[in-house]
């Protein structure tokens, strides 16, 4: 199961009514931008978040793989496009992206983000949505749509029960969230299995070899990696939880030779406390280089 975010303005109502999403195949110059090309990846069972005028207003469960179909809005006006049939579940309370952008922003990919740095939606149609971002959106949507009934009120009013019944999509959200979590956990497990032997079962920086303290750290994070990159044993290194946290949050990075770079955010006088020093290096593999480079450019601050 994969997640996507579709940006629908004027077309939302019509597409919801027809239970579809539809895009052109090519622009006037014959080019296909990534947000139309991506339509072809969508498969039955995937989930789509529907964004309209600043809000995520619905989630849908995809019914059919993508197929070629003409423009459904202008009969007789023959334009080839990509179509997906999908079952819309509109939320009672929509999620205003800007209101929650502080929590959403760190989970957006560097490339092909559905949202701009100020929280506005990007121009375009279908964007990818990594599982970590999907889980965050589902949590926010659940919070907005599940009401904790006041026990006292419940005794006097039947209306509360009615409002609870209206939330029929809550089980769908819970199930989707659980599936996304399983997918991440399985991916991480597999990744750790292939990566650990490459680093001789110990922290690449300090040599800690207590399994409970070891983490398989991604250089190019999950949110930015393709399916292949997520499982590529060379996309990262084995680190103890201390060094993993520093690497994950961009306090340390490695250059092509494996030499450590330490963020200016850490005061040199405090290096000892963090178990780092400026002469540290890791015995990197040639294949690590491109990932180290990506991490240093986009994660290291
Ligand atoms: Zn360590």
Boltz pocket constraint, residues with backbone or C-beta under 6 A from the ligand:
constraints:
  - pocket:
      binder: B
      contacts: [[A, 203], [A, 204], [A, 205], [A, 206], [A, 207], [A, 208], [A, 239], [A, 240], [A, 241], [A, 242], [A, 243]]
      max_distance: 6.0
